[in-house]
Amino acid sequence: MEAKPWRDRVQQEEELVEQLQLQVSQAAKRRAQALLDGVDELGSVAEVARALGRSWTAVDKAIKKNGPGSAGPNTTK
């Protein structure tokens, strides 16, 4: 059985990386929305952070970076 040419393998892996980056971006947006739902339920970013055992700055950054109205990470080439 002949191995795929390296160019084909590189192209295949680039396509996979692009798909994975899109999935990560979508997951980050869903996570930010879930964090916002937590803020609505618990009343503050600090309370959500405490409930998750995370710093409030990490929760705040996740919401600001990926929440509604944010452009989020640029995954286009």
QUIWOUR-V259077 format. One record per residue. RES is the residue in three letters. D_CENTER is the distance of its C-alpha to the mean C-alpha in Angstrom with 1 decimal. Layout:
res/d_center
RES/D_CENTER
RES/D_CENTER
This chain:
res/d_center
MET/39.2
GLU/38.0
ALA/34.7
LYS/32.4
PRO/32.9
TRP/30.5
ARG/29.4
ASP/28.5
ARG/26.5
VAL/24.6
GLN/23.9
GLN/22.7
GLU/20.3
GLU/19.0
GLU/18.4
LEU/16.5
VAL/14.3
GLU/13.6
GLN/12.9
LEU/10.5
GLN/8.6
LEU/8.7
GLN/7.7
VAL/4.4
SER/4.0
GLN/5.9
ALA/4.7
ALA/2.5
LYS/5.9
ARG/7.8
ARG/7.2
ALA/8.3
GLN/11.1
ALA/12.1
LEU/12.5
LEU/14.5
ASP/16.5
GLY/17.2
VAL/18.5
ASP/20.6
GLU/22.0
LEU/22.6
GLY/23.4
SER/21.4
VAL/18.3
ALA/20.6
GLU/21.6
VAL/18.1
ALA/17.5
ARG/20.9
ALA/20.3
LEU/17.2
GLY/19.1
ARG/16.7
SER/17.7
TRP/17.6
THR/16.4
ALA/13.1
VAL/12.7
ASP/14.0
LYS/11.8
ALA/8.5
ILE/10.5
LYS/11.9
LYS/9.1
ASN/7.1
GLY/10.1
PRO/12.8
GLY/14.7
SER/12.3
ALA/11.9
GLY/8.4
PRO/8.3
ASN/11.3
THR/11.1
THR/14.7
LYS/17.6
